[in-house]
Amino acid sequence: MEIPITSEYIELCKLLKLANLVMSGGEGKEVVAQEMVTVDGQLETRKRCKIRAGQTVGFAGETIDVIQA
């Protein structure tokens, strides 16, 4: 799926919520802490990692392509 952003970046936990892959930002932080999320194919453990357009996030069998709106 593609998620457009209008700012320079979006925090990883907020992106997961925006993509409706978690119910809340808190749940987003938890799945990142449990090492269940990848950014550009690499495991990511920083909850507030800045995700920019052009990056790809993986979680729960879903792939999020972040694009500039």
N, C-alpha and C positions, 0 to 999 in steps of 0.2 A: 504494500500500500504506500501511497505517497502522502506525506504531510507537508503542506506549505507553511513556512514561517515568514513573518514580516519583519522581525528584528534580526540582529546580527547572529544571535544564538538562542537556544532554548535549553533549560536544564533537563537532564536525562529523566529524572523522576516526573517532571511536568509533561515531557513528551509522551511517556508511557500512558499517562492519564488522558492526554489529548487524543491519543490514538485508540482510546477505549480498551486498552489491554489490562488496565488495573482500575479499581473503583475509586481510588483516592491517591493523592500525592504521597501519603504515608505508606500505602501499600506499594507504591512505586519505589520508595526508598528501601523498603524491606526486601523486595525481589532483587534489587541491585546489591544490597548487602549480602544476600544469600548466593551471590555469584551466578545469577540466572540470566544475565543480560550481556550481550556483546555489542561492541561498537567497531565498525569496519572489520569484523571478523575476530576481534580480540576481546577477551573477557574484560569487563569494566566493573570496578568496584566503587568508583566515586559517584555518590548519589547525585551530586550537583554538577557532574561533568557537563561542560558546555558543548552542546551538539549544534553544529553549523550546517548550512545547506551543502549538499554533496556527500554527507556522511550517511551511513547505513547502520541501523540499529536492529538487532535480532533479539526476540523474546518469545517464548512459548510457541515456537514453530512459525511465528510471524516475522516478516521483514518489513521494516519501515525505512523508506527512502525519504530523506529530508530534502525539500527543495525550497528555493527562494520564491516567495509569492510575488 
